[in-house]
Amino acid sequence: MSEGPGAGGPGGAITRDEVAHLARLARLAVSERELEVFAGQLDVILGAVARVQEVATPDVPPTTHAVPLTNVLRPDVVTPCLDRDAVLAAAPAAEDGRFRVPRILDDAE
C-alpha cells in the first residue's frame, strides 16, 4: 500500500488494486463489484481518520473517557467468613464438607 491514509492512487484515494491486495492478504473472496464498493468505503474511513489526526494536538492528553471517572467500589478488605459447619448444617444436603446438588448433566457430555 502507499504511504499514509488515503494516499493510494491519484488524488489520495485508495485504489481497487490496493483493496484487492488487502483481500488476498486476508484470504477473502471479493467480487469485482465489492472491490469498487470497498475502495470507496475505505477511502471515506481513511479520510475521517486523517481529519481526526489533523485535529489532535500535542498539548491535548489522550483520554479513555470524556469525563473523569472515580472508583465507586469499596476497598477489598478481608473479613471473617461464616463457619463451614454452620453453613452446611443449614443446607438441604451436604456431603464431604460440600453442598450436595442434584446432577443436571449426563455423563456423555
N, C-alpha and C positions, 0 to 999 in steps of 0.2 A: 504494500500500500504506500501511498505517497505520504509526505511529511505533514503532520498536523491534522486536526479535524477538518473535514470538508475540503481538503486540499487535493482531491483526486484529479479530476480531469479539468478541462477548460472552465474558468470561472470558479474554481474551487469545489465543484460538485463531485461527489463520489461516483465513480463510473460503474457501468453494468459489469465490466470485466473485473473490477475490484470486488463487487458483490459475488460474482461467480467464484472468484478465488476464495473468498471467505466461506462460501457454501461448501466448496470442496474440502477446505481445511476442517470444517465442522461435520463433514460427511453427510451433508443434507442434499436430498434430491430436490432441485428447484427448477421449475419450468421457466421458459423464456419470458413469459408474461410476469411471473413472480419476480424475476431478476429486475425488470423495469420498475415494478411497484416498490420492491425493497430498496432499490437505489434511491428513489425519491424519498421514501420514508427515512432512510438512514441519513440522507443529506439534511433533512429537516432536524433530526435529532442532533447531528453533529453541529449544525448551525446554532441550535439552542445552547449546547454545551459551550461553544465558543463565546456566545454572548455572556454567559454566566462567568466565564473566565475573565472577560473584559471588565466586569463589574467588581470582582474580588480585588481588594487592595491589601497590601502587606500589613496595614495598621488595623485591620479587622480580624480578630482572632477566630479560628474555626470553632464552631459550636455544634452540639448534637441536638439541642433543643432551643426553641425561640425564647423561652422564659427560664429563669433559674429554677432548678429543682432541689429539694431537700429530702433527705431520707425521713420518712414518717414512721418507720418501724422502730420498735423498742430495741434496746441493746440485747444481745443474746447472752442471758445470764443463766448459769447452771443453778437449778433449784432441786430440792429433794423431790423424788417422784413417789408414786403410790407403791405400797408394798405388794410384791408379786402374789403372795399367797392370798392377801385380802381381795385383790382384783380377780384372781382365778376362782375364789370362793363364790363370787357373785356371778360368774359366767354360767350359762346354761350347761356347758360341758367343757371339761378340761382333761388333758392327758399329757403326761411327761412335762409338766410345767408350762404348757402352752394351751391356747384355746383350741378346742376341737370343733371343727366345722364340717358340714356335710360335703361330700365330693360332688363337684359340679361338672367336671370334665371326664371324658372317657380316657382309658389308658392308651388308646390308639393315637391320641394327639401328642 
